[in-house]
Each structure stands twice: as C-alpha cells, then as structure tokens.
C-alpha cells in the first residue's frame, strides 16, 4: 500500500469514495482503522488478534466492539472467524467485491488502472507473488505525459475553458 508519508498506513479508497465510511458508526470506523493498522504492521491481510488486544487499540466497550465486528462483516470489509482462546482471525476483504482477496495474504496486491484492465479484458486488482517479477507487474504501457507550462492544470488532466 502506498502512502504519502513515512510511517503511516492507508485505507482502501473505495471505502471512502463509495460512501461506506459515511454510513459507518464511529465504532465500526475505529475497529476498521485498527484492523488496517494491524494488517500493515504484520504485512498480511490475515490477522490473528484477541478481543483484548483490539479492545486496547480501539478503546471500545465490549458491546460496541462486538457490534462493530459484525457490521464490518455485513459490509464485506472483513471476514472473521473465532479461534482458540477468544482469538479471532480477521481477513481483510476487497471492499469492491466484499470477498477476500485472492492468493496468499502475505503477498502485496498491486493496483492496476481500470483503463489498462479494460484494454486487457480483465477486471480488478492483482496479487503480486514472489515469482512475479517487478518488470512483469509494471509492464503496462504508461499513459503519455504532456506537460504544457502555459496551462499547468490541463497537464494533470483538468480541462479548463479557453479564453
């Protein structure tokens, strides 16, 4: 996951842009952010955590915590199953599909632009495995960049009226 600041973590843009974030209660938002933090910390989309550990991170009451976990599952943002000793296994899901990401949860998901996928007849994001070389993943043709110093905003795809 790429973020603009060192030592920070990110959230899937779709959660915000789709309006799901606005529909979530603060307790759900808190748990989701903490799960995303733990996912980044352990470099895995599958996290094993006790309720006590996540309770300490979120500061939620046990009831709010339980309700938030259920709602995140209903929204298709996480899948969780109870393990031994009140430890849950949380799987971070693709917010666009509501299902678990394919492949090994330790492998990074590489974003590919929709226009590139449409040209190839594919949809979605792709898992980068250790056997996939960086050149194979990044072999998509880059969009040409046309810089116009007289109209800098248009150089970034923002069309402006001509006067």
Protein Blocks (a to p, Z undefined) as FASTA:
>chain_A
ZZfbehiacddfklmmnommmmpcfklmmmmmmmmmmmmmnopabdcddfklmmmmnopa
fklmmmmmmmmmmnopaccdddehhiacdddddfklopacehjfkbccddddfklmmmno
pacdddddfklcfklmmmpccddddddfklmmlmnopacddZZ
